[in-house]
Amino acid sequence: MKSKRNSIAGCLPEMKHVAQTKGEMITMKSESAQKESNLILPPPPANGRGELLPFLKAKHISKNETTQITLLGEGRESRSRFGVGIEVTCKIGSEKYAWTIKYDSPNYRRLYKRFGSDITKWKGIVKVERKEHMGKEYVAVVD
């Protein structure tokens, strides 16, 4: 008995063999496989929607002085291995970032007290600085 790997019957269903001159065989794709290979992709949207922002990290903040970041009034809930919180869109200069703030953090309490419960009202300049806890640097709200 022949192995399926070596026989024509063992070929993939989308492949078929066509006889050539002098007994040679060539492999051709079926019509459905040919249609798939002619897939034309649309261009990406010009407005950049769907692109993920880089996360705001302590390294983006000045080491020795406070930094002003601008909250843009946009955000969404965030669930990560570090806990539940909110991902807020912010800017430092002309660079946009996503800043993840856990609900049980001092940063969240300060920002909630200042801006309230409506994320669209989380707009304005906030002073932050780089701090360290247990050997890890983080962004801390100072005003």
C-alpha positions as CSV (number, residue, x, y, z in Angstrom):
1,M,0.0,0.0,0.0
2,K,1.3,3.4,-0.9
3,S,1.7,6.2,1.7
4,K,-0.7,9.1,1.2
5,R,2.2,11.5,1.3
6,N,3.7,10.0,-1.9
7,S,0.6,9.4,-3.9
8,I,-1.4,11.9,-5.9
9,A,-4.5,11.1,-3.8
10,G,-2.7,12.5,-0.8
11,C,-2.4,16.0,-2.3
12,L,-4.1,18.9,-0.7
13,P,-7.7,19.3,-2.0
14,E,-6.9,22.8,-3.5
15,M,-4.1,21.3,-5.7
16,K,-4.5,19.3,-8.8
17,H,-2.0,17.7,-11.1
18,V,-1.9,18.4,-14.8
19,A,-0.1,16.1,-17.3
20,Q,2.6,17.7,-19.4
21,T,4.5,16.4,-22.4
22,K,6.7,13.3,-21.9
23,G,4.9,12.2,-18.8
24,E,5.9,15.2,-16.5
25,M,3.4,16.4,-13.9
26,I,3.0,20.0,-12.7
27,T,1.0,21.2,-9.8
28,M,-1.6,24.0,-10.3
29,K,-3.8,25.7,-7.8
30,S,-7.6,25.2,-8.0
31,E,-9.8,28.1,-9.0
32,S,-10.8,28.9,-5.3
33,A,-7.1,29.0,-4.3
34,Q,-6.4,31.3,-7.2
35,K,-9.2,33.7,-6.2
36,E,-7.9,33.9,-2.7
37,S,-4.4,34.9,-3.9
38,N,-6.0,37.8,-5.9
39,L,-7.2,39.5,-2.7
40,I,-6.9,43.2,-2.9
41,L,-6.5,45.0,0.4
42,P,-8.1,48.4,1.0
43,P,-5.8,51.3,2.0
44,P,-5.7,52.2,5.8
45,P,-8.0,55.0,6.9
46,A,-6.4,58.4,6.6
47,N,-7.5,59.6,10.0
48,G,-5.4,57.0,11.8
49,R,-8.3,55.5,13.8
50,G,-7.6,52.1,15.2
51,E,-4.0,52.8,15.9
52,L,-2.9,52.2,19.5
53,L,-1.1,54.9,21.4
54,P,2.1,54.2,23.2
55,F,1.7,53.8,27.0
56,L,2.8,56.7,29.1
57,K,5.8,55.5,31.2
58,A,8.0,57.1,33.8
59,K,10.8,57.4,31.3
60,H,8.7,59.9,29.3
61,I,8.7,62.2,32.4
62,S,11.6,64.5,33.5
63,K,13.7,62.9,36.2
64,N,14.4,66.1,38.2
65,E,11.4,68.3,37.9
66,T,7.6,68.2,37.4
67,T,6.2,67.7,33.9
68,Q,3.0,69.1,32.6
69,I,0.7,66.6,30.8
70,T,-2.5,67.5,29.1
71,L,-5.5,65.3,29.6
72,L,-7.7,65.2,26.5
73,G,-11.0,64.0,27.9
74,E,-10.9,60.6,26.3
75,G,-10.6,57.3,28.0
76,R,-11.8,53.7,28.4
77,E,-11.9,51.0,31.0
78,S,-8.7,49.0,31.3
79,R,-8.4,45.5,32.7
80,S,-4.9,44.1,33.0
81,R,-3.0,41.7,35.2
82,F,-2.2,44.7,37.4
83,G,-5.8,45.4,38.1
84,V,-8.9,47.3,36.9
85,G,-8.6,51.0,36.0
86,I,-8.9,53.5,33.3
87,E,-6.8,54.3,30.2
88,V,-6.7,58.1,29.7
89,T,-5.5,59.8,26.6
90,C,-2.9,62.5,27.3
91,K,-0.2,64.6,25.6
92,I,3.3,65.7,26.5
93,G,4.2,68.4,24.1
94,S,3.0,67.1,20.7
95,E,3.2,63.3,21.6
96,K,0.0,61.5,22.5
97,Y,0.0,58.6,25.1
98,A,-2.3,56.3,26.8
99,W,-1.9,56.6,30.6
100,T,-3.3,53.6,32.6
101,I,-4.5,54.6,36.1
102,K,-5.7,52.0,38.5
103,Y,-8.9,52.8,40.3
104,D,-7.3,52.0,43.7
105,S,-4.4,54.4,43.2
106,P,-3.6,57.9,44.7
107,N,-3.4,59.2,41.1
108,Y,-7.0,58.1,40.4
109,R,-8.3,59.7,43.7
110,R,-6.6,63.0,42.9
111,L,-7.9,63.1,39.3
112,Y,-11.4,62.0,40.3
113,K,-11.5,64.7,43.0
114,R,-10.4,67.4,40.5
115,F,-12.3,66.3,37.3
116,G,-15.3,64.2,38.6
117,S,-16.9,61.1,37.2
118,D,-17.4,62.1,33.6
119,I,-14.3,61.2,31.5
120,T,-15.1,63.8,28.9
121,K,-14.5,66.4,31.6
122,W,-11.0,65.1,32.3
123,K,-9.5,67.9,30.2
124,G,-6.7,70.2,31.2
125,I,-3.1,70.4,32.4
126,V,-1.9,68.1,35.2
127,K,1.5,68.3,36.9
128,V,3.2,64.9,37.3
129,E,6.6,63.7,38.4
130,R,8.6,60.5,38.3
131,K,8.6,58.6,41.6
132,E,9.9,55.1,42.7
133,H,8.2,52.4,44.7
134,M,9.9,49.0,45.4
135,G,12.6,49.7,42.7
136,K,10.0,50.5,40.0
137,E,9.5,54.0,38.6
138,Y,6.0,55.4,38.0
139,V,4.1,58.6,37.1
140,A,2.7,60.4,40.1
141,V,0.2,63.3,40.0
142,V,1.5,66.2,42.2
143,D,-1.3,68.8,41.9
